[in-house]
């Protein structure tokens, strides 16, 4: 009875805290949207693996990895900087500054992505054969040229919504390309009764374009509504140039560190898959990509909580209230662990049955899936240490953590992929993800004096 009363008191204390209420309520909204979009992504993967050969599916998943990698590189670090600076400006209800941050970020992302696309086009034209022996990677790389600018600009809008604490819009436009893509794929299948590689690539391009157009329309509507509803009337006639001069030095300084973090983070997520394309067969790419997508489903709770925690961390860090930061970090980690652990355990046990959904040929990837699920478990146990470091101004520590982890990922991948294929990539990913999160836990304690326990 005494133990039950203690549990009840802890639940009441947790629920009665305003910060915890905001995290839980906002995370619940993102969680539901993440579940919806995760299931759609899961269905798309099943469609791809069922209608395309293992090799063609591998080429498609390779394109997705390259799009994610190159769009992240081409944004030059503005995506995380947007959240941090917009959150602070929003707390001050400085709407002109919010608009200036969004406009500047779009310019940087568009310029960077167009430059990246031109470089990739030149690579496909003149240097492709020196890197790839398989001609099958050429078509997905050519489509990547056109998709990268669309994804880069869409992310700017999504992160702007996150900084404004518009959690529904952030969650929606962070993954709206998936339902659009699925709708187009279904139309193609119903009209032609088959799928070919070119149609799959074209579908993703059209979905990315429509997602960008929708995001831009919702952004301008959202910022005008927020400004109109605010009790603070913005009557200053400050020009955009004056506003930019006021913050852009700090903004670009933050972008410089955050760009390295963004590049390293995407290498953590997609590096093993890209290296598989270079050192192993396209079938290995397909097996690893399918297993990785299933494992990533298990981390949507972490992504949901991060969606609300990032601006919250930025606000509290600006007030130098480390005790409050520690309280939110600990409570959010407990929530993630309670929700995610059963899902991870069930997926670990029934890995072969889950992979059967993609086709019998993918059941051999069960060991790969279990290794990747173990890596996701480490992430959930440690919590949002990366976002905590970044939003607290300790991005240099997170950059160092990622650099060490990506170095390990590369070394282990190059050593194991030629010998073990997708299994070697999974082992490398586990080592790198575990290293990154454990180093983050140590740096949070050392730099911010915040502990998990």
Secondary structure as GFF3:
##gff-version 3
##sequence-region A 1 453
A	DSSP	alpha_helix	2	16	.	.	.	ID=ss1
A	DSSP	alpha_helix	18	51	.	.	.	ID=ss2
A	DSSP	alpha_helix	54	74	.	.	.	ID=ss3
A	DSSP	alpha_helix	78	91	.	.	.	ID=ss4
A	DSSP	alpha_helix	95	126	.	.	.	ID=ss5
A	DSSP	alpha_helix	128	131	.	.	.	ID=ss6
A	DSSP	alpha_helix	137	163	.	.	.	ID=ss7
A	DSSP	alpha_helix	167	192	.	.	.	ID=ss8
A	DSSP	alpha_helix	197	229	.	.	.	ID=ss9
A	DSSP	alpha_helix	240	279	.	.	.	ID=ss10
A	DSSP	alpha_helix	282	297	.	.	.	ID=ss11
A	DSSP	alpha_helix	300	318	.	.	.	ID=ss12
A	DSSP	alpha_helix	322	349	.	.	.	ID=ss13
A	DSSP	alpha_helix	351	355	.	.	.	ID=ss14
A	DSSP	three_ten_helix	356	358	.	.	.	ID=ss15
A	DSSP	three_ten_helix	360	365	.	.	.	ID=ss16
A	DSSP	alpha_helix	366	382	.	.	.	ID=ss17
A	DSSP	alpha_helix	385	391	.	.	.	ID=ss18
A	DSSP	alpha_helix	395	420	.	.	.	ID=ss19
A	DSSP	alpha_helix	422	448	.	.	.	ID=ss20
###
